[in-house]
């Protein structure tokens, strides 16, 4: 893309007076850097992704409140993790983490195991256990 044709559409970046660094070609055909305030298709895609993430968080919260899953599921969504990533962070097999998603199993977890989850989510054990129900 030529430097003078880099999109400058309104986006979330313009709200915070931030610009994105892009590569473009100058008048000699050499690559150079330039700033862009946004590109409408990218803004739409990012907005849709953020909306989907927020929906997943809300669904997870409701499932916790309904007693269907443990708070681990909620914090996993808030931290934009999936089962594989969470499993690697806490150092447990995926099947074991998935088992901890059950409220009945979660209620019996030791403080040592809960601390691994709390550290991963950067919350206290109390927040992990109670922050959603408040």
NUMILUM-546409 format. One line per 2 residues: number of its first residue (from 0); their letters; for each residue x, y, z of N, C-alpha, C, O. Coordinates in pm, 1 decimal, padded with zeros to 6 digits. Each point is the difference from the previous one (the first is absolute). Example, Ala and Ser with C-alpha at 12.3 -4.5 7.8 and 13.67 -1.06 7.14 Angstrom:
<pts>
0 = AS = 01319.0/-00569.0/00780.0/-00089.0/00119.0/00000.0/00090.0/00120.0/00000.0/00103.6/-00001.9/00066.5  -00138.6/00106.9/-00138.5/00082.0/00119.0/00006.0/-00077.0/00109.0/00073.0/00050.9/00110.8/00016.9
</pts>
This chain:
<pts>
0 = XX = 00084.8/-00116.3/00000.0/-00084.8/00116.3/00000.0/00090.4/00123.9/00000.0/00104.9/00003.7/00064.3  -00148.9/00094.4/-00137.0/00076.5/00124.1/-00005.7/-00026.6/00083.6/00124.6/-00109.5/-00001.7/00056.3
2 = XX = 00211.7/00074.2/-00015.4/-00007.1/00076.8/00124.4/-00117.9/00096.3/00003.2/-00064.8/00015.2/00103.5  00036.5/00049.9/-00216.1/-00109.2/00097.8/-00001.8/-00138.3/-00065.2/-00008.2/-00101.4/00069.5/00006.1
4 = XX = 00096.6/-00203.1/-00020.1/-00128.3/-00070.0/-00007.1/-00029.3/-00081.8/00126.1/-00096.2/-00076.9/00002.8  00177.4/00092.7/00100.0/-00023.0/-00070.7/00126.2/-00129.5/00051.6/00061.0/-00017.3/00121.1/00013.7
6 = XX = -00074.5/-00210.9/00023.3/-00130.6/00043.1/00052.3/00012.5/00080.5/00129.8/00085.2/-00026.8/00084.8  -00170.9/00123.3/-00073.4/-00006.5/00084.7/00119.5/-00144.1/00006.4/00049.1/-00050.6/00107.5/00032.0
8 = XX = -00015.7/-00224.1/-00026.1/-00139.0/-00006.6/00043.0/-00009.8/00015.5/00151.2/00095.6/-00025.0/00073.4  -00212.6/00066.4/-00029.4/-00023.8/00011.8/00144.2/-00003.3/-00140.0/00060.8/-00058.0/-00092.4/-00057.0
10 = XX = 00120.4/00078.1/00172.3/00002.5/-00129.8/00068.5/00013.3/00023.1/00149.2/-00001.4/00113.8/00047.1  00014.5/-00223.6/00027.2/00022.0/00010.4/00144.4/00130.2/00072.4/00030.5/00014.2/00060.1/00106.5
12 = XX = 00080.0/-00065.4/-00198.2/00127.4/00067.5/00021.3/-00016.2/00151.7/00005.4/00068.1/00067.0/00077.6  -00158.1/-00012.9/-00159.8/-00015.8/00145.5/-00004.9/-00058.8/00055.3/00129.0/00024.4/00115.3/00035.5
14 = XX = -00103.3/-00198.9/00035.9/-00058.9/00045.0/00126.4/00107.7/00033.1/00102.6/-00017.1/00089.0/00083.2  00128.2/-00161.9/-00090.1/00109.1/00019.9/00095.5/00118.5/00073.6/-00061.7/00108.6/00005.2/00057.8
16 = XX = -00131.1/00051.5/-00176.1/00105.0/00072.7/-00070.4/00124.8/-00087.4/-00019.0/00112.7/00044.7/00021.6  -00135.6/-00169.5/-00062.2/00107.2/-00095.7/-00024.1/00001.6/-00033.3/-00147.6/-00104.7/-00002.3/-00064.7
18 = XX = 00222.7/-00023.5/00011.3/00011.3/-00039.0/-00139.9/00077.5/-00130.3/-00009.7/00086.0/-00029.9/00082.9  -00118.4/-00047.0/-00186.5/00062.9/-00129.5/-00023.3/00113.0/00017.0/-00101.5/-00015.1/00069.7/-00100.4
20 = XX = 00127.7/-00134.0/00127.9/00114.6/00005.5/-00089.7/-00016.3/-00105.0/-00108.7/-00019.6/-00117.9/00029.3  00027.6/00161.0/-00155.3/-00013.4/-00089.9/-00114.8/00116.6/00019.9/-00095.7/00068.5/00102.2/00002.4
22 = XX = -00048.2/-00202.6/-00086.2/00099.6/00012.5/-00106.0/-00071.2/00032.8/-00130.3/-00106.2/-00054.5/-00030.0  00165.9/00143.5/-00046.0/-00054.0/00039.4/-00130.2/00118.0/00037.9/-00089.5/00113.3/00013.4/00046.3
24 = XX = -00142.5/00003.5/-00174.7/00106.8/00039.8/-00092.4/-00005.8/00150.9/-00021.8/-00107.4/00059.9/-00007.0  00224.5/-00001.1/-00003.5/00005.6/00144.2/-00026.7/-00001.7/00024.6/-00150.5/-00019.7/-00092.8/-00078.4
26 = XX = 00040.2/00217.9/00038.3/-00006.4/00035.2/-00142.1/00109.0/-00067.0/-00083.5/-00012.9/-00007.9/-00122.2  00120.5/-00040.7/00186.1/00106.5/-00070.4/-00071.6/-00020.1/-00151.3/-00002.2/00079.8/-00072.5/-00059.4
28 = XX = -00186.3/00024.6/00124.2/-00027.3/-00142.4/00006.2/00070.8/-00071.7/00113.4/-00005.5/-00122.6/00009.2  00072.5/00198.6/00077.8/00069.1/-00059.4/00114.7/-00096.7/-00011.0/00118.1/-00089.1/00082.9/00018.4
30 = XX = 00109.9/-00187.9/00060.3/-00084.8/-00016.2/00118.0/00038.5/00100.0/00107.3/00117.6/00026.8/00024.4  -00220.4/00027.5/00038.9/00018.3/00095.5/00107.4/-00114.1/-00019.1/00100.2/-00096.1/-00071.9/-00027.5
32 = XX = 00107.1/00134.8/00140.7/-00106.8/-00009.3/00099.2/-00088.2/00123.6/-00009.9/00043.8/00107.9/-00040.1  -00169.7/-00127.5/00078.2/-00095.3/00109.8/00003.4/-00101.7/-00029.6/00110.0/-00010.3/-00113.2/00047.4
34 = XX = -00063.2/00214.1/-00008.0/-00099.2/-00015.5/00106.3/-00140.7/00000.7/-00059.0/-00028.2/00070.0/-00097.2  -00059.1/-00149.6/00158.4/-00139.0/-00006.6/-00043.0/-00089.3/00009.7/00123.3/00030.4/-00056.0/00105.3
36 = XX = -00141.0/00128.1/-00120.6/-00096.8/00008.5/00109.3/-00096.7/-00117.7/-00002.4/-00073.1/-00021.5/00096.7  00071.7/-00054.3/-00204.8/-00085.9/-00117.4/-00005.6/-00044.2/-00033.7/-00140.5/00017.7/00077.3/-00094.2
38 = XX = -00075.9/-00195.7/00083.4/-00050.0/-00050.0/-00125.8/-00133.6/-00064.9/00029.6/-00006.2/-00092.8/00080.7  -00099.8/00138.2/-00143.0/-00135.7/-00041.2/00035.2/-00019.4/-00151.6/00008.5/-00056.6/-00046.0/00099.1
40 = XX = 00100.1/-00034.8/-00196.9/-00020.0/-00145.2/00013.2/00068.8/-00058.9/00123.7/-00054.4/-00088.8/00065.7  00172.3/00138.1/-00035.3/00071.7/-00048.7/00118.4/-00073.5/00042.9/00127.4/-00010.0/-00077.6/00095.0
42 = XX = -00040.4/00198.6/-00093.2/-00074.4/00050.2/00115.1/-00125.1/-00084.0/00024.3/-00031.9/-00032.5/00114.3  -00038.1/-00002.3/-00220.1/-00120.9/-00082.1/00011.5/00035.3/-00138.4/00053.9/-00067.5/-00051.6/00089.0
44 = XX = 00173.3/-00007.9/-00143.3/00041.0/-00134.2/00044.4/00040.4/00001.2/00147.3/-00038.3/-00089.6/00075.2  00114.4/00189.2/-00033.7/00041.9/00009.6/00139.8/-00119.6/00023.5/00092.2/-00008.5/-00058.2/00108.1
46 = XX = -00081.8/00142.6/-00151.1/-00119.7/00028.1/00079.5/-00084.6/-00126.3/00016.3/-00050.5/-00027.3/00108.9  00035.0/-00049.4/-00216.7/-00075.4/-00125.5/00007.0/00067.9/-00098.5/00094.2/-00067.5/-00069.6/00076.0
48 = XX = 00199.4/00063.0/-00080.2/00074.2/-00090.5/00088.8/-00018.3/00039.1/00145.9/-00021.2/-00085.9/00085.6  00029.2/00213.9/-00057.6/-00017.1/00048.1/00137.8/-00141.8/-00027.6/00048.3/-00019.8/-00038.9/00115.1
50 = XX = -00079.4/00058.8/-00202.5/-00139.2/-00029.9/00037.0/-00016.8/-00148.1/00032.5/-00068.1/-00035.5/00096.2  00130.4/-00050.9/-00176.6/-00010.3/-00144.1/00024.0/00066.2/-00038.7/00132.4/-00052.8/-00082.2/00074.9
52 = XX = 00166.9/00141.3/-00047.1/00069.3/-00026.9/00127.5/-00088.4/00042.9/00116.9/-00013.3/-00073.1/00098.1  -00046.7/00190.8/-00108.4/-00087.6/00049.3/00107.6/-00122.5/-00089.0/00019.5/-00046.2/-00018.7/00112.6
54 = XX = -00006.4/-00036.2/-00222.2/-00112.8/-00093.0/00010.0/00043.1/-00128.3/00071.4/-00073.0/-00051.8/00084.5  00190.2/00001.5/-00118.4/00049.0/-00122.6/00063.4/00022.4/00021.4/00149.6/-00027.6/-00088.6/00080.9
56 = XX = 00077.9/00206.8/-00045.1/00020.1/00031.7/00141.6/-00134.3/00004.6/00072.3/-00014.2/-00056.3/00108.5  -00083.8/00123.0/-00168.4/-00133.9/00009.8/00060.7/-00063.9/-00138.1/00012.7/-00062.8/-00029.6/00101.7
58 = XX = 00077.6/-00054.5/-00202.8/-00055.4/-00135.5/00005.9/00066.4/-00080.3/00111.8/-00067.3/-00069.9/00075.7  00200.3/00080.6/-00066.2/00073.3/-00072.8/00104.8/-00044.5/00047.1/00138.1/-00018.0/-00081.3/00090.7
60 = XX = 00000.3/00211.9/-00074.8/-00043.8/00053.8/00129.2/-00137.7/-00054.8/00036.8/-00023.5/-00038.2/00114.7  -00066.7/00034.6/-00211.8/-00134.5/-00051.4/00025.5/00004.3/-00148.0/00034.9/-00073.9/-00045.3/00087.4
62 = XX = 00159.8/-00030.1/-00154.7/00013.6/-00142.4/00029.9/00051.5/-00021.1/00142.6/-00043.8/-00092.2/00068.9  00136.2/00177.3/-00025.0/00049.8/-00009.3/00137.1/-00112.9/00032.0/00097.9/-00019.8/-00072.0/00097.8
64 = XX = -00053.5/00178.9/-00123.8/-00110.4/00038.9/00087.8/-00109.5/-00106.5/00005.4/-00066.5/-00016.1/00102.3  00048.1/-00056.6/-00213.0/-00099.8/-00107.6/-00005.3/00051.9/-00130.0/00061.8/-00074.3/-00097.6/00010.5
66 = XX = 00199.8/00096.1/00029.9/00057.7/-00119.9/00058.9/00034.9/-00108.2/-00100.3/00015.2/-00116.4/00037.1  -00002.3/00153.5/-00164.1/00030.3/-00097.2/-00105.1/00149.5/-00026.7/-00013.8/00040.8/-00111.4/-00032.6
68 = XX = 00040.7/00213.9/00057.7/00145.3/-00012.8/-00010.7/00065.4/00074.1/00116.8/-00064.2/00079.0/00069.2  00192.2/-00106.0/-00049.1/00074.3/00067.1/00106.5/00049.4/00136.7/-00047.6/-00001.8/00027.8/-00119.9
70 = XX = 00045.3/00056.6/00211.4/00052.4/00131.7/-00037.4/00124.7/-00007.1/-00089.7/00035.5/00098.8/-00064.3  00029.7/-00213.4/00060.0/00117.8/-00013.6/-00086.4/-00037.6/00029.9/-00144.8/00077.5/00062.5/-00072.4
72 = XX = -00194.8/-00106.2/00030.0/-00045.9/00023.3/-00137.6/-00013.8/00149.5/-00025.5/00041.7/00049.1/-00104.9  -00099.5/00023.0/00199.1/-00016.9/00145.1/-00014.3/00134.9/00070.2/-00012.5/00020.7/00080.1/-00091.2
74 = XX = 00070.6/-00110.2/00182.7/00130.4/00066.6/-00002.9/00080.8/-00039.3/-00123.1/00079.1/00079.6/-00050.4  -00098.5/-00201.1/00002.3/00065.7/-00042.9/-00122.5/-00045.9/00088.1/-00117.2/00081.5/00042.8/-00081.7
76 = XX = -00210.6/-00016.6/00074.3/-00054.0/00085.6/-00106.6/00046.0/00145.0/00015.8/00037.9/00064.2/-00097.9  -00041.3/-00013.2/00220.1/00042.7/00138.0/00024.9/00146.0/00019.7/-00043.4/00036.8/00105.5/-00051.6
78 = XX = 00044.7/-00208.2/00073.4/00141.8/00007.7/-00034.6/00029.1/-00047.8/-00141.7/00115.8/-00019.5/-00037.1  -00221.3/00000.6/-00041.8/00009.8/-00038.0/-00141.3/00085.8/-00125.1/-00019.6/00087.5/-00005.1/-00086.4
80 = XX = -00115.4/-00095.1/00169.1/00071.7/-00126.6/-00007.2/-00094.6/-00109.0/-00049.3/-00122.2/00014.2/00005.0  00181.7/-00122.7/-00052.7/-00077.7/-00120.1/-00026.3/00054.5/-00110.4/00089.7/00092.2/00022.8/00078.3
82 = XX = -00149.1/-00141.5/-00090.0/00038.1/-00110.2/00087.6/00149.2/-00032.9/-00011.3/00066.1/-00023.1/00101.3  -00014.0/00021.1/-00221.6/00140.9/-00034.0/-00021.6/00092.5/00102.0/00064.8/00096.8/-00037.2/00066.4
84 = XX = -00125.8/00164.4/-00084.9/00084.7/00105.8/00056.5/-00006.9/-00002.3/00152.5/00102.8/00006.4/00067.5  -00224.9/-00015.8/-00013.3/-00015.0/-00002.9/00145.6/00072.6/-00120.7/00058.2/00067.9/00011.2/00102.0
86 = XX = -00081.9/-00124.0/-00165.5/00066.3/-00122.0/00045.7/00150.6/00018.7/00007.3/00063.2/-00043.2/00096.4  -00005.5/00106.6/-00196.6/00145.2/00020.8/00000.5/00042.5/00100.0/00107.3/00107.2/-00015.1/00058.7
88 = XX = -00188.7/00116.1/-00032.3/00033.4/00098.5/00102.5/-00002.3/-00058.9/00140.7/00088.3/00028.1/00081.1  -00190.2/-00110.5/-00052.4/-00012.0/-00055.0/00135.4/00079.3/-00129.1/00018.3/00021.9/-00044.4/00112.7
90 = XX = 00021.1/-00015.7/-00223.6/00081.7/-00121.0/00008.0/-00077.8/-00127.3/00026.6/00054.3/-00095.5/00055.6  -00182.1/00093.1/-00095.0/-00081.9/-00120.0/00015.6/-00038.3/-00052.3/-00138.6/-00004.5/00075.2/-00097.4
92 = XX = -00022.8/-00205.7/00090.8/-00051.1/-00057.6/-00124.1/-00133.9/00066.1/-00032.7/-00072.1/00044.4/00089.3  00040.3/-00038.7/-00218.4/-00126.1/00061.9/-00042.0/-00121.0/-00069.0/00061.7/-00095.4/00066.7/00040.2
94 = XX = 00098.1/-00198.3/-00032.4/-00115.0/-00071.8/00056.5/-00021.3/00038.8/00145.7/-00112.8/00003.6/00048.9  00223.4/00025.4/00019.6/-00011.1/00037.3/00141.4/-00058.0/00141.2/00014.6/-00084.3/00024.5/00086.2
96 = XX = 00130.1/00067.2/-00170.6/-00053.6/00136.7/00002.7/-00148.7/-00003.9/-00033.8/-00080.7/00067.3/00064.0  00045.3/-00146.1/-00164.7/-00140.4/-00011.1/-00040.1/-00084.5/-00055.4/00115.2/-00114.4/00041.1/00019.2
98 = XX = 00170.7/-00132.8/00055.6/-00069.6/-00054.7/00116.4/-00023.7/00109.9/00104.5/-00102.5/00000.7/00068.3  00199.1/00092.7/-00056.8/-00012.9/00110.0/00095.7/-00108.4/00099.2/-00041.2/-00038.2/00086.2/00079.1
100 = XX = -00011.6/-00097.6/-00202.0/-00110.4/00084.9/-00045.5/-00130.6/-00037.4/00069.5/-00093.9/00079.6/00001.4  00086.7/-00199.1/00056.1/-00122.0/-00045.1/00067.6/-00006.4/00064.7/00138.1/00096.2/-00008.9/00076.3
102 = XX = -00207.6/00073.6/-00043.0/-00011.9/00065.3/00130.8/00024.8/-00094.9/00117.6/00060.5/00039.3/00099.7  -00107.0/-00163.2/-00111.0/00017.3/-00095.0/00111.1/00147.4/-00034.2/00021.2/00043.4/-00018.2/00113.7
104 = XX = 00033.0/00009.3/-00221.1/00143.5/-00028.5/00010.9/00074.1/00125.0/00047.2/00089.7/-00008.3/00084.0  -00127.7/00124.2/-00138.6/00062.7/00126.6/00037.8/-00010.6/00023.6/00150.3/00094.5/00048.0/00062.5
106 = XX = -00209.3/-00081.7/-00004.9/-00023.1/00021.7/00143.4/00094.2/-00081.1/00087.3/00021.2/00034.3/00116.3  00036.2/-00142.1/-00170.8/00088.4/-00086.0/00079.1/00148.4/00025.5/-00026.3/00085.0/-00066.8/00058.8
108 = XX = -00052.7/00162.2/-00146.1/00140.7/00024.7/-00034.2/00076.2/00056.6/00119.3/-00052.1/00081.3/00076.4  00175.5/-00125.7/-00062.5/00085.7/00049.5/00108.1/00043.6/00143.4/-00029.2/-00006.1/00046.1/-00114.0
110 = XX = 00049.9/00023.0/00218.1/00049.8/00136.4/-00018.4/00122.8/00002.9/-00090.3/00022.7/00098.6/-00070.2  00056.3/-00205.0/00071.0/00119.3/-00007.5/-00085.4/-00040.4/00002.1/-00147.8/00061.0/00070.8/-00080.1
112 = XX = -00162.1/-00147.1/00044.9/-00048.2/-00002.4/-00138.7/-00069.6/00131.7/-00033.7/00021.3/00056.0/-00107.5  -00103.9/-00007.1/00198.8/-00068.3/00128.3/-00023.1/00100.6/00113.1/-00018.8/-00023.0/00091.4/-00079.2
114 = XX = 00134.4/-00097.5/00152.0/00102.2/00104.8/-00011.5/00061.8/00001.4/-00139.7/00033.9/00106.6/-00051.6  -00019.1/-00222.8/-00009.3/00052.8/-00004.8/-00137.4/-00093.8/00072.7/-00095.4/00044.2/00075.9/-00086.3
116 = XX = -00173.1/-00099.7/00102.5/-00097.6/00070.6/-00083.9/-00000.3/00149.5/00032.5/-00002.2/00083.3/-00090.6  00004.5/-00049.6/00218.9/-00001.9/00141.0/00041.8/00122.0/00073.7/-00055.7/-00012.0/00112.1/-00049.5
118 = XX = 00128.0/-00175.0/00057.6/00121.2/00062.1/-00053.8/-00011.2/00020.3/-00151.0/00039.5/00104.2/-00052.3  -00092.5/-00202.1/-00015.7/-00016.2/00009.1/-00145.4/-00093.6/00113.7/-00038.2/00025.8/00073.2/-00095.5
120 = XX = -00134.3/-00058.7/00170.4/-00099.6/00103.4/-00030.5/00029.7/00133.1/00068.0/-00072.3/00097.8/-00019.0  00179.9/-00094.5/00098.9/00041.2/00120.2/00072.5/-00110.8/00051.5/00091.9/-00030.4/00119.3/00003.0
122 = XX = -00028.8/-00212.6/00071.7/-00100.1/00032.5/00101.6/00035.3/-00077.8/00126.2/00086.1/-00088.0/-00002.1  -00153.0/00121.2/00111.0/00019.5/-00076.7/00123.3/-00090.2/-00123.4/-00003.8/-00090.2/-00009.7/-00083.3
124 = XX = 00115.6/-00083.5/00173.9/-00085.7/-00118.3/00008.6/-00143.0/00041.9/00034.0/-00095.9/-00055.9/-00053.2  00082.0/00154.8/00142.2/-00133.6/00049.4/00036.4/-00072.9/00056.5/-00122.0/-00118.4/-00027.0/-00020.2
126 = XX = 00189.7/00105.3/-00060.7/-00062.0/00055.0/-00121.0/-00038.6/-00112.3/-00095.5/-00106.5/00003.5/-00061.6  00193.8/-00102.7/00049.8/-00029.0/-00112.9/-00087.6/-00127.3/-00070.9/00044.0/-00081.4/-00039.7/-00083.4
128 = XX = 00064.3/00023.9/00212.8/-00116.8/-00070.9/00052.0/-00126.4/00085.3/00002.3/-00109.1/-00052.2/-00023.4  00120.9/00181.4/00051.0/-00118.8/00079.7/00033.5/-00029.7/00120.3/-00086.3/-00110.0/00054.3/00010.6
130 = XX = 00199.2/-00009.6/-00094.2/-00020.4/00129.1/-00066.6/-00119.2/00000.6/-00095.2/-00058.5/00105.8/-00022.8  00021.6/-00217.6/-00031.9/-00110.7/-00004.1/-00095.7/-00134.3/00004.2/00069.8/-00095.2/00058.8/-00051.3
132 = XX = 00086.8/-00120.6/00167.2/-00128.1/-00007.4/00071.7/-00034.9/00128.6/00072.8/-00110.4/00013.0/00052.8  00201.3/00080.7/-00049.1/-00025.5/00125.1/00072.8/-00062.5/00103.4/-00090.1/-00028.4/00111.3/00044.2
</pts>
